């Protein structure tokens, strides 16, 4: 009798362990799906700064995203700031509901230029993205909407950050991601603090 009871007990323990393991696996899959869905929410037009989920932290690639698959010889627009030029090489609508703007800023003055003002004046954003291009905006004039650079729940932007002062003649590649305007919008106005506003056509 004791042998049968022991065998039965082992079977019960094994069954319970398997049930717990399956439950944990299902819970883990649900968490991954939730993170992906939260990221898509940023694609809806908004007049307020857009925020993505914590899952966007892994997608933030300040050092590698700028310049990827971009032809530097393509010049969609060129605007001037104080001793600086900004050339936009690409404005592309991505399948994830974003618009990615990529370009290059060059110091054409006779002195070193700092990037502090490009982060904008919004305290939480500027404070968490020093020396960045987080202050950039897109304006859909037809839809009467302004779009801000995407950022996560800690106000860290999906854009180039940590830009060092530019020496005379030096340039730096930049990128910014915005929520995508409606598919019917093909042209927007782009503004980066200290630079003039320019009109950009969206591809993709």
Z-matrix of the N, CA and C atoms (Angstrom, degrees):
N
C 1 1.474
C 2 1.528 1 111.56
N 3 1.325 2 115.92 1 -41.17
C 4 1.469 3 118.43 2 -177.97
C 5 1.516 4 111.45 3 -64.43
N 6 1.365 5 115.96 4 -34.41
C 7 1.466 6 118.81 5 179.53
C 8 1.518 7 110.43 6 -66.42
N 9 1.343 8 118.09 7 -42.49
C 10 1.465 9 121.23 8 179.00
C 11 1.528 10 111.74 9 -63.00
N 12 1.357 11 115.29 10 -42.23
C 13 1.473 12 118.61 11 -179.85
C 14 1.527 13 110.35 12 -64.10
N 15 1.320 14 116.72 13 -40.40
C 16 1.474 15 119.88 14 -179.90
C 17 1.521 16 111.06 15 -63.67
N 18 1.338 17 115.34 16 -43.45
C 19 1.470 18 119.70 17 178.98
C 20 1.516 19 111.22 18 -62.33
N 21 1.334 20 115.57 19 -43.17
C 22 1.473 21 119.98 20 179.92
C 23 1.523 22 110.72 21 -63.39
N 24 1.343 23 116.53 22 -40.45
C 25 1.468 24 120.43 23 -179.50
C 26 1.520 25 111.17 24 -63.69
N 27 1.339 26 115.19 25 -40.37
C 28 1.457 27 118.54 26 179.07
C 29 1.518 28 111.42 27 -63.19
N 30 1.340 29 116.38 28 -38.77
C 31 1.469 30 119.94 29 179.04
C 32 1.522 31 111.32 30 -63.95
N 33 1.339 32 116.04 31 -40.41
C 34 1.476 33 120.31 32 179.56
C 35 1.523 34 110.57 33 -63.72
N 36 1.359 35 115.97 34 -45.57
C 37 1.463 36 120.19 35 -179.80
C 38 1.526 37 110.90 36 -61.23
N 39 1.333 38 115.98 37 -42.61
C 40 1.470 39 120.34 38 179.46
C 41 1.516 40 111.14 39 -62.30
N 42 1.353 41 115.68 40 -42.59
C 43 1.469 42 119.49 41 -179.49
C 44 1.515 43 111.20 42 -64.13
N 45 1.339 44 117.77 43 -41.69
C 46 1.463 45 122.03 44 179.69
C 47 1.525 46 110.08 45 -64.60
N 48 1.342 47 116.61 46 -42.67
C 49 1.462 48 120.33 47 179.86
C 50 1.526 49 111.45 48 -61.66
N 51 1.323 50 116.60 49 -41.14
C 52 1.461 51 120.84 50 179.42
C 53 1.517 52 111.06 51 -64.90
N 54 1.321 53 116.53 52 -40.71
C 55 1.474 54 121.27 53 179.26
C 56 1.518 55 110.76 54 -62.46
N 57 1.348 56 117.33 55 -44.06
C 58 1.462 57 121.48 56 179.69
C 59 1.526 58 110.87 57 -63.47
N 60 1.340 59 115.63 58 -43.14
C 61 1.471 60 119.55 59 179.66
C 62 1.517 61 111.59 60 -61.27
N 63 1.343 62 117.22 61 -42.97
C 64 1.470 63 120.78 62 178.78
C 65 1.521 64 111.27 63 -64.45
N 66 1.322 65 116.85 64 -39.27
C 67 1.467 66 120.97 65 179.96
C 68 1.516 67 110.69 66 -63.29
N 69 1.348 68 116.20 67 -42.44
C 70 1.466 69 119.87 68 179.22
C 71 1.526 70 111.21 69 -65.07
N 72 1.316 71 116.78 70 -39.11
C 73 1.469 72 120.57 71 179.39
C 74 1.512 73 111.12 72 -63.30
N 75 1.327 74 117.89 73 -43.74
C 76 1.462 75 122.26 74 179.38
C 77 1.518 76 110.60 75 -63.91
N 78 1.339 77 116.57 76 -40.82
C 79 1.468 78 120.46 77 179.18
C 80 1.518 79 110.70 78 -62.51
N 81 1.339 80 117.64 79 -41.79
C 82 1.462 81 121.12 80 179.61
C 83 1.511 82 112.27 81 -62.74
N 84 1.319 83 118.08 82 -41.62
C 85 1.465 84 121.61 83 178.26
C 86 1.510 85 111.04 84 -63.46
N 87 1.323 86 117.27 85 -39.13
C 88 1.463 87 121.06 86 -179.88
C 89 1.504 88 111.57 87 -63.34
N 90 1.344 89 117.21 88 -37.60
C 91 1.459 90 120.57 89 -179.69
C 92 1.518 91 110.69 90 -66.88
N 93 1.342 92 117.04 91 -39.61
C 94 1.469 93 119.64 92 179.20
C 95 1.511 94 111.04 93 -63.94
N 96 1.331 95 117.42 94 -42.13
C 97 1.465 96 120.56 95 -179.72
C 98 1.508 97 110.95 96 -63.20
N 99 1.341 98 116.12 97 -39.60
C 100 1.457 99 119.55 98 -177.98
C 101 1.510 100 111.74 99 -62.40
N 102 1.349 101 115.93 100 -38.64
C 103 1.456 102 118.67 101 -179.43
C 104 1.508 103 111.69 102 -64.29
N 105 1.335 104 116.97 103 -39.32
C 106 1.461 105 120.11 104 -179.53
C 107 1.505 106 111.68 105 -66.68
N 108 1.342 107 116.11 106 -39.27
C 109 1.463 108 119.27 107 -178.88
C 110 1.513 109 110.64 108 -67.37
N 111 1.330 110 117.37 109 -37.84
C 112 1.456 111 119.69 110 -178.12
C 113 1.518 112 110.71 111 -62.77
N 114 1.332 113 116.63 112 -33.98
C 115 1.457 114 119.39 113 -178.64
C 116 1.513 115 111.29 114 -65.95
N 117 1.337 116 117.03 115 -33.82
C 118 1.455 117 120.20 116 -178.17
C 119 1.512 118 112.18 117 -69.30
N 120 1.353 119 116.60 118 -22.03
C 121 1.462 120 118.63 119 -177.94
C 122 1.509 121 111.89 120 -62.64
N 123 1.327 122 116.93 121 -24.27
C 124 1.461 123 118.82 122 -177.90
C 125 1.511 124 112.77 123 -71.77
N 126 1.319 125 118.28 124 -7.08
C 127 1.458 126 120.00 125 -176.23
C 128 1.518 127 112.91 126 -81.18
N 129 1.330 128 118.14 127 -10.73
C 130 1.449 129 120.11 128 -179.31
C 131 1.512 130 109.86 129 -79.90
N 132 1.348 131 117.35 130 139.07
C 133 1.460 132 120.47 131 -179.95
C 134 1.512 133 111.34 132 -57.73
N 135 1.328 134 116.01 133 142.79
C 136 1.450 135 119.84 134 -179.32
C 137 1.509 136 109.32 135 -153.53
N 138 1.325 137 116.76 136 143.78
C 139 1.447 138 120.59 137 176.48
C 140 1.513 139 110.46 138 -90.78
N 141 1.342 140 117.28 139 -4.92
C 142 1.456 141 121.77 140 177.55
C 143 1.516 142 108.94 141 -105.16
N 144 1.362 143 117.68 142 157.94
C 145 1.461 144 119.57 143 179.03
C 146 1.510 145 110.83 144 -54.90
N 147 1.315 146 117.32 145 130.99
C 148 1.452 147 121.77 146 -176.70
C 149 1.509 148 110.37 147 -86.70
N 150 1.334 149 116.22 148 141.24
C 151 1.448 150 121.57 149 179.96
C 152 1.494 151 109.48 150 -124.69
N 153 1.312 152 116.34 151 139.54
C 154 1.452 153 121.46 152 176.41
C 155 1.511 154 108.84 153 -105.83
N 156 1.330 155 115.57 154 174.31
C 157 1.451 156 119.87 155 -176.20
C 158 1.512 157 111.20 156 -78.29
N 159 1.358 158 115.97 157 173.63
C 160 1.450 159 121.21 158 177.81
C 161 1.516 160 111.21 159 -59.77
N 162 1.326 161 116.96 160 -23.08
C 163 1.450 162 120.38 161 179.95
C 164 1.513 163 112.47 162 -64.15
N 165 1.349 164 117.42 163 -18.82
C 166 1.455 165 120.48 164 -179.51
C 167 1.518 166 112.33 165 -73.46
N 168 1.351 167 117.33 166 -14.69
C 169 1.450 168 119.17 167 -178.34
C 170 1.513 169 110.30 168 -60.12
N 171 1.325 170 116.26 169 -37.60
C 172 1.450 171 120.15 170 -179.53
C 173 1.511 172 112.15 171 -72.05
N 174 1.359 173 116.87 172 -23.42
C 175 1.457 174 120.31 173 -177.38
C 176 1.514 175 111.91 174 -84.89
N 177 1.328 176 117.08 175 -13.53
C 178 1.446 177 120.81 176 -177.11
C 179 1.522 178 110.02 177 -72.76
N 180 1.334 179 116.94 178 119.65
C 181 1.454 180 120.76 179 -175.75
C 182 1.525 181 109.52 180 -135.54
N 183 1.329 182 115.85 181 76.47
C 184 1.453 183 119.30 182 -175.70
C 185 1.522 184 111.92 183 -60.34
N 186 1.348 185 117.73 184 -39.08
C 187 1.444 186 121.25 185 -171.48
C 188 1.525 187 113.65 186 -85.32
N 189 1.347 188 117.79 187 -20.10
C 190 1.459 189 119.37 188 -173.54
C 191 1.515 190 114.00 189 -113.71
N 192 1.332 191 118.47 190 -26.60
C 193 1.461 192 119.61 191 -174.40
C 194 1.522 193 111.58 192 -70.39
N 195 1.335 194 117.25 193 -38.25
C 196 1.456 195 120.03 194 -179.19
C 197 1.510 196 110.25 195 -65.82
N 198 1.325 197 116.72 196 125.83
C 199 1.447 198 121.26 197 176.67
C 200 1.517 199 114.98 198 92.57
N 201 1.344 200 118.06 199 -10.60
C 202 1.459 201 119.63 200 179.50
C 203 1.523 202 110.45 201 -67.07
N 204 1.324 203 116.63 202 126.16
C 205 1.470 204 122.78 203 176.57
C 206 1.527 205 112.66 204 56.66
N 207 1.298 206 117.10 205 33.30
C 208 1.464 207 121.64 206 -179.87
C 209 1.522 208 109.10 207 -115.69
N 210 1.314 209 115.47 208 131.81
C 211 1.461 210 121.05 209 177.56
C 212 1.528 211 108.30 210 -89.31
N 213 1.334 212 118.32 211 109.57
C 214 1.466 213 120.53 212 -176.80
C 215 1.526 214 113.58 213 -65.49
N 216 1.331 215 116.47 214 -15.50
C 217 1.464 216 119.05 215 179.74
C 218 1.524 217 112.13 216 -80.28
N 219 1.341 218 116.53 217 -14.18
C 220 1.466 219 121.12 218 178.05
C 221 1.530 220 108.75 219 -82.35
N 222 1.301 221 116.43 220 124.41
C 223 1.465 222 121.55 221 -178.53
C 224 1.530 223 108.59 222 -122.53
N 225 1.342 224 115.39 223 98.96
C 226 1.467 225 120.12 224 179.57
C 227 1.526 226 111.70 225 -78.62
N 228 1.316 227 115.51 226 -30.79
C 229 1.461 228 119.83 227 179.44
C 230 1.520 229 108.80 228 -162.73
N 231 1.310 230 116.16 229 154.14
C 232 1.469 231 121.86 230 175.08
C 233 1.516 232 108.56 231 -139.87
N 234 1.328 233 116.12 232 125.46
C 235 1.465 234 120.86 233 -179.61
C 236 1.526 235 108.67 234 -129.40
N 237 1.322 236 115.20 235 156.54
C 238 1.459 237 120.40 236 -178.55
C 239 1.517 238 111.53 237 -112.50
N 240 1.327 239 113.21 238 146.50
C 241 1.450 240 120.68 239 171.53
C 242 1.516 241 107.62 240 -117.69
N 243 1.301 242 117.48 241 -152.63
C 244 1.455 243 121.22 242 179.09
C 245 1.528 244 108.86 243 -84.88
N 246 1.343 245 115.50 244 94.94
C 247 1.449 246 120.68 245 -179.65
C 248 1.517 247 113.80 246 75.82
N 249 1.317 248 117.48 247 16.80
C 250 1.463 249 122.81 248 -177.12
C 251 1.519 250 110.58 249 -135.25
N 252 1.322 251 116.69 250 153.50
C 253 1.461 252 120.94 251 170.25
C 254 1.525 253 108.82 252 -124.42
N 255 1.311 254 116.06 253 142.10
C 256 1.462 255 122.84 254 177.23
C 257 1.519 256 107.89 255 -119.09
N 258 1.331 257 115.90 256 118.46
C 259 1.459 258 121.71 257 177.38
C 260 1.520 259 108.12 258 -108.33
N 261 1.336 260 117.14 259 127.81
C 262 1.464 261 122.30 260 176.81
C 263 1.527 262 108.14 261 -96.81
N 264 1.333 263 116.30 262 121.99
C 265 1.464 264 121.79 263 -178.46
C 266 1.517 265 113.65 264 -98.56
N 267 1.326 266 117.05 265 -27.33
C 268 1.466 267 119.07 266 -176.42
C 269 1.527 268 111.04 267 -154.89
N 270 1.335 269 115.18 268 138.51
C 271 1.463 270 122.34 269 173.21
C 272 1.521 271 105.45 270 -134.36
N 273 1.322 272 116.39 271 102.03
C 274 1.459 273 120.11 272 -169.10
C 275 1.523 274 112.54 273 -124.43
N 276 1.336 275 115.17 274 133.90
C 277 1.465 276 121.79 275 174.86
C 278 1.529 277 107.93 276 -83.82
N 279 1.327 278 117.46 277 122.77
C 280 1.455 279 122.27 278 -178.88
C 281 1.518 280 111.18 279 -97.16
N 282 1.337 281 116.16 280 158.36
C 283 1.461 282 121.16 281 -177.63
C 284 1.526 283 112.45 282 -66.10
N 285 1.329 284 117.60 283 -21.65
C 286 1.463 285 120.10 284 -178.81
C 287 1.515 286 114.13 285 -80.07
N 288 1.334 287 117.63 286 2.97
C 289 1.461 288 119.93 287 179.53
C 290 1.521 289 113.23 288 93.46
N 291 1.330 290 116.84 289 23.09
C 292 1.453 291 121.45 290 179.66
C 293 1.521 292 111.31 291 -116.90
N 294 1.334 293 114.63 292 161.83
C 295 1.458 294 121.46 293 166.49
C 296 1.519 295 105.84 294 -120.68
N 297 1.327 296 116.15 295 122.50
C 298 1.464 297 121.06 296 -179.84
C 299 1.520 298 109.47 297 -105.69
N 300 1.328 299 114.85 298 125.85
C 301 1.469 300 121.69 299 177.82
C 302 1.525 301 107.72 300 -108.23
N 303 1.327 302 116.95 301 128.13
C 304 1.455 303 121.14 302 179.28
C 305 1.522 304 110.20 303 -130.38
N 306 1.305 305 114.37 304 145.02
C 307 1.457 306 119.04 305 -178.46
C 308 1.511 307 112.05 306 -169.17
N 309 1.327 308 115.07 307 -156.43
C 310 1.466 309 120.59 308 -176.65
C 311 1.527 310 109.37 309 -149.91
N 312 1.318 311 115.34 310 138.70
C 313 1.460 312 121.32 311 176.10
C 314 1.531 313 108.18 312 -111.57
N 315 1.323 314 115.88 313 132.15
C 316 1.460 315 120.06 314 -178.83
C 317 1.521 316 110.79 315 -126.34
N 318 1.322 317 114.71 316 140.08
C 319 1.451 318 121.40 317 176.55
C 320 1.519 319 109.09 318 -86.11
N 321 1.323 320 116.29 319 110.02
C 322 1.466 321 120.90 320 -179.45
C 323 1.530 322 111.70 321 -107.70
N 324 1.338 323 115.95 322 12.86
C 325 1.460 324 120.55 323 -179.30
C 326 1.528 325 109.83 324 -92.83
N 327 1.331 326 115.93 325 -172.78
C 328 1.465 327 120.72 326 179.54
C 329 1.523 328 111.98 327 -105.94
N 330 1.349 329 116.16 328 19.03
C 331 1.469 330 120.33 329 178.42
C 332 1.527 331 110.08 330 -147.73
N 333 1.316 332 115.88 331 163.76
C 334 1.469 333 120.95 332 179.32
C 335 1.527 334 109.92 333 -66.61
N 336 1.330 335 116.23 334 139.35
C 337 1.463 336 122.04 335 -178.50
C 338 1.536 337 110.17 336 -116.73
N 339 1.335 338 115.29 337 134.76
C 340 1.466 339 120.99 338 178.47
C 341 1.521 340 110.91 339 -94.92
N 342 1.335 341 115.70 340 160.37
C 343 1.465 342 121.04 341 -176.80
C 344 1.521 343 113.47 342 -110.18
N 345 1.320 344 117.70 343 9.68
C 346 1.462 345 121.64 344 -173.72
C 347 1.516 346 115.12 345 -55.07
N 348 1.344 347 117.52 346 -38.51
C 349 1.467 348 120.80 347 -175.11
C 350 1.522 349 112.85 348 -73.52
N 351 1.322 350 119.41 349 -17.80
C 352 1.458 351 121.81 350 -174.63
C 353 1.528 352 112.80 351 -71.41
N 354 1.320 353 117.51 352 -15.43
C 355 1.470 354 121.08 353 179.35
C 356 1.521 355 112.09 354 -76.73
N 357 1.321 356 117.90 355 -10.54
C 358 1.460 357 121.04 356 178.34
C 359 1.515 358 112.28 357 89.48
N 360 1.323 359 115.37 358 -172.27
C 361 1.466 360 120.88 359 -175.35
C 362 1.523 361 113.66 360 -113.46
N 363 1.334 362 117.72 361 -0.18
C 364 1.462 363 119.89 362 177.95
C 365 1.532 364 107.96 363 -72.44
N 366 1.346 365 118.65 364 115.24
C 367 1.473 366 121.63 365 -171.23
C 368 1.521 367 115.27 366 -52.63
N 369 1.334 368 117.66 367 -48.99
C 370 1.463 369 119.60 368 -175.90
C 371 1.522 370 111.92 369 -66.02
N 372 1.329 371 116.33 370 -35.26
C 373 1.464 372 120.44 371 -179.43
C 374 1.524 373 110.90 372 -76.58
N 375 1.312 374 117.42 373 -49.21
C 376 1.460 375 120.81 374 -179.69
C 377 1.525 376 111.22 375 -61.92
N 378 1.324 377 116.24 376 -36.99
C 379 1.463 378 120.32 377 -178.78
C 380 1.513 379 113.43 378 -68.41
N 381 1.334 380 117.51 379 -30.19
C 382 1.460 381 121.76 380 -178.40
C 383 1.524 382 112.83 381 -98.10
N 384 1.325 383 116.94 382 -2.01
C 385 1.463 384 120.83 383 -177.18
C 386 1.525 385 110.81 384 -140.12
N 387 1.314 386 115.26 385 56.00
C 388 1.459 387 118.68 386 -177.77
C 389 1.522 388 111.07 387 -64.11
N 390 1.323 389 115.40 388 146.74
C 391 1.472 390 121.47 389 179.82
C 392 1.528 391 111.73 390 52.62
N 393 1.316 392 115.15 391 50.51
C 394 1.465 393 121.46 392 -178.46
C 395 1.522 394 109.80 393 -129.11
N 396 1.339 395 115.72 394 -176.17
C 397 1.463 396 121.12 395 174.78
C 398 1.537 397 109.29 396 -112.13
N 399 1.328 398 116.36 397 32.94
C 400 1.467 399 121.91 398 -176.96
C 401 1.523 400 113.24 399 -68.79
N 402 1.324 401 117.59 400 -13.48
C 403 1.462 402 120.26 401 -179.30
C 404 1.517 403 114.39 402 -85.57
N 405 1.324 404 117.79 403 2.65
C 406 1.469 405 120.94 404 -179.20
C 407 1.521 406 111.67 405 -70.32
N 408 1.318 407 116.81 406 150.75
C 409 1.467 408 122.12 407 177.61
C 410 1.525 409 110.39 408 -140.08
N 411 1.326 410 114.30 409 155.02
C 412 1.456 411 122.00 410 170.25
C 413 1.519 412 107.52 411 -117.30
N 414 1.324 413 116.85 412 141.26
C 415 1.461 414 121.05 413 178.05
C 416 1.523 415 109.83 414 -123.88
N 417 1.320 416 115.12 415 122.19
C 418 1.460 417 122.01 416 174.24
C 419 1.529 418 105.90 417 -93.51
N 420 1.315 419 116.45 418 97.55
C 421 1.468 420 119.95 419 -175.25
C 422 1.522 421 111.80 420 -66.24
N 423 1.320 422 116.86 421 -37.65
C 424 1.465 423 119.42 422 179.90
C 425 1.523 424 110.93 423 -65.66
N 426 1.324 425 116.62 424 -42.48
C 427 1.463 426 120.75 425 -179.55
C 428 1.508 427 113.35 426 -87.29
N 429 1.335 428 116.80 427 -4.81
C 430 1.470 429 122.91 428 179.98
C 431 1.525 430 111.42 429 55.37
N 432 1.328 431 115.46 430 48.60
C 433 1.467 432 121.35 431 179.37
C 434 1.526 433 110.01 432 -129.57
N 435 1.339 434 114.78 433 142.35
C 436 1.460 435 120.90 434 173.48
C 437 1.528 436 107.95 435 -110.95
N 438 1.322 437 116.99 436 134.63
C 439 1.459 438 121.95 437 -179.05
C 440 1.520 439 110.23 438 -115.98
N 441 1.333 440 115.31 439 132.01
C 442 1.456 441 121.56 440 179.36
C 443 1.527 442 110.28 441 -102.38
N 444 1.316 443 116.60 442 159.69
C 445 1.463 444 121.22 443 177.43
C 446 1.524 445 109.20 444 -59.09
N 447 1.321 446 116.54 445 135.41
C 448 1.457 447 121.20 446 179.10
C 449 1.520 448 110.57 447 -63.03
N 450 1.332 449 115.57 448 145.96
C 451 1.452 450 120.60 449 175.67
C 452 1.522 451 109.71 450 -145.97
N 453 1.337 452 117.21 451 160.71
C 454 1.453 453 120.50 452 -179.56
C 455 1.521 454 110.15 453 -86.47
N 456 1.333 455 116.80 454 -172.47
C 457 1.465 456 120.67 455 -175.56
C 458 1.521 457 112.81 456 -68.84
N 459 1.326 458 117.57 457 -11.39
C 460 1.461 459 121.18 458 176.96
C 461 1.525 460 110.98 459 -105.16
N 462 1.337 461 115.46 460 17.94
C 463 1.470 462 123.33 461 176.84
C 464 1.521 463 113.65 462 64.88
N 465 1.322 464 117.74 463 23.00
C 466 1.462 465 120.72 464 174.27
C 467 1.524 466 108.44 465 -88.23
N 468 1.324 467 115.54 466 128.30
C 469 1.458 468 120.00 467 -170.69
C 470 1.525 469 113.04 468 -81.47
N 471 1.341 470 114.75 469 156.78
C 472 1.460 471 121.34 470 168.86
C 473 1.525 472 106.27 471 -92.70
N 474 1.307 473 114.36 472 77.53
C 475 1.455 474 120.78 473 -175.91
C 476 1.519 475 108.90 474 -163.12
N 477 1.321 476 116.19 475 174.13
C 478 1.458 477 120.97 476 177.87
C 479 1.524 478 109.87 477 -70.99
N 480 1.329 479 116.19 478 130.41
C 481 1.468 480 121.49 479 178.16
C 482 1.528 481 109.16 480 -128.47
N 483 1.317 482 115.44 481 173.42
C 484 1.465 483 120.45 482 177.00
C 485 1.514 484 113.80 483 62.42
N 486 1.328 485 117.32 484 35.97
C 487 1.465 486 121.25 485 -179.70
C 488 1.528 487 109.49 486 -75.79
N 489 1.304 488 116.27 487 122.22
C 490 1.471 489 121.30 488 179.91
C 491 1.527 490 110.08 489 -75.25
N 492 1.338 491 117.20 490 156.98
C 493 1.474 492 119.64 491 175.05
C 494 1.527 493 110.30 492 -54.19
N 495 1.312 494 116.18 493 138.94
C 496 1.464 495 121.24 494 -177.65
C 497 1.524 496 110.55 495 -92.17
N 498 1.318 497 115.37 496 121.76
C 499 1.459 498 120.31 497 176.63
C 500 1.530 499 109.12 498 -73.14
N 501 1.314 500 116.88 499 169.99
C 502 1.465 501 121.67 500 179.86
C 503 1.535 502 109.53 501 -58.19
N 504 1.339 503 116.13 502 125.44
C 505 1.451 504 121.77 503 179.05
C 506 1.522 505 114.67 504 82.05
N 507 1.327 506 117.76 505 -4.75
C 508 1.465 507 120.75 506 -177.84
C 509 1.533 508 110.58 507 -83.61
N 510 1.332 509 116.22 508 150.87
C 511 1.460 510 121.36 509 178.36
C 512 1.521 511 110.13 510 -132.26
N 513 1.336 512 116.44 511 162.39
C 514 1.460 513 121.18 512 178.58
C 515 1.531 514 109.52 513 -142.68
N 516 1.343 515 118.23 514 135.89
C 517 1.466 516 120.29 515 176.39
C 518 1.528 517 109.49 516 -77.04
N 519 1.317 518 116.49 517 147.21
C 520 1.468 519 121.10 518 -179.78
C 521 1.526 520 109.87 519 -135.91
N 522 1.323 521 115.36 520 156.66
C 523 1.460 522 120.60 521 171.74
C 524 1.517 523 109.15 522 -147.48
N 525 1.328 524 115.35 523 154.79
C 526 1.464 525 123.03 524 177.17
C 527 1.515 526 108.58 525 -145.94
N 528 1.333 527 117.18 526 142.97
C 529 1.462 528 120.91 527 174.90
C 530 1.520 529 109.62 528 -116.93
N 531 1.338 530 114.48 529 134.16
C 532 1.460 531 122.49 530 -179.07
C 533 1.530 532 109.23 531 -123.01
N 534 1.343 533 117.31 532 158.58
C 535 1.473 534 118.61 533 168.56
C 536 1.523 535 107.56 534 -62.44
N 537 1.311 536 117.04 535 141.80
C 538 1.468 537 120.25 536 -177.91
C 539 1.520 538 111.42 537 -77.17
N 540 1.321 539 118.14 538 132.92
C 541 1.467 540 121.01 539 171.62
C 542 1.525 541 109.09 540 -65.98
N 543 1.327 542 118.20 541 170.95
C 544 1.474 543 120.43 542 176.78
C 545 1.523 544 110.88 543 -55.17
N 546 1.322 545 115.80 544 153.20
C 547 1.477 546 120.57 545 -177.54
C 548 1.522 547 112.45 546 -60.99
N 549 1.323 548 117.15 547 -21.26
C 550 1.473 549 120.79 548 178.95
C 551 1.523 550 111.67 549 -75.47
N 552 1.343 551 116.82 550 -15.40
C 553 1.459 552 120.76 551 178.84
C 554 1.522 553 109.46 552 -87.87
N 555 1.295 554 117.21 553 117.48
C 556 1.464 555 121.41 554 -177.99
C 557 1.522 556 112.58 555 -114.27
N 558 1.323 557 116.97 556 -6.28
C 559 1.461 558 120.41 557 -178.53
C 560 1.521 559 110.05 558 -140.93
N 561 1.328 560 116.61 559 136.22
C 562 1.459 561 122.17 560 -179.58
C 563 1.525 562 109.29 561 -137.47
N 564 1.328 563 115.40 562 161.38
C 565 1.456 564 121.25 563 173.64
C 566 1.522 565 108.26 564 -96.59
N 567 1.321 566 117.01 565 130.81
C 568 1.463 567 122.81 566 -178.62
C 569 1.517 568 109.79 567 -110.08
N 570 1.348 569 115.61 568 134.95
C 571 1.458 570 120.63 569 177.83
C 572 1.526 571 110.24 570 -135.92
N 573 1.326 572 116.03 571 132.96
C 574 1.461 573 123.18 572 171.11
C 575 1.522 574 106.39 573 -124.38
N 576 1.354 575 118.46 574 129.45
C 577 1.462 576 120.51 575 -178.01
C 578 1.525 577 113.01 576 -47.65
N 579 1.309 578 115.31 577 137.10
C 580 1.476 579 128.78 578 -178.75
C 581 1.524 580 112.64 579 81.91
N 582 1.343 581 118.00 580 -6.72
C 583 1.468 582 120.97 581 177.61
C 584 1.529 583 110.06 582 -111.44
N 585 1.319 584 115.42 583 158.22
C 586 1.461 585 120.24 584 176.29
C 587 1.526 586 110.12 585 -71.45
N 588 1.321 587 116.50 586 157.92
C 589 1.465 588 121.98 587 177.21
C 590 1.521 589 109.56 588 -79.55
N 591 1.327 590 115.78 589 143.28
C 592 1.466 591 120.33 590 178.89
C 593 1.520 592 109.98 591 -137.79
N 594 1.320 593 115.84 592 152.95
C 595 1.457 594 121.53 593 179.15
C 596 1.539 595 109.71 594 -91.87
N 597 1.340 596 116.15 595 135.30
C 598 1.452 597 120.98 596 -177.55
C 599 1.526 598 110.66 597 -127.36
N 600 1.324 599 116.02 598 141.03
C 601 1.454 600 121.22 599 174.21
C 602 1.533 601 109.56 600 -95.36
N 603 1.327 602 116.60 601 135.41
C 604 1.471 603 121.48 602 -179.02
C 605 1.509 604 109.73 603 -91.23
N 606 1.317 605 115.98 604 131.03
C 607 1.458 606 120.59 605 176.21
C 608 1.530 607 109.50 606 -103.73
N 609 1.336 608 116.17 607 162.49
C 610 1.458 609 119.99 608 177.38
C 611 1.510 610 112.91 609 89.73
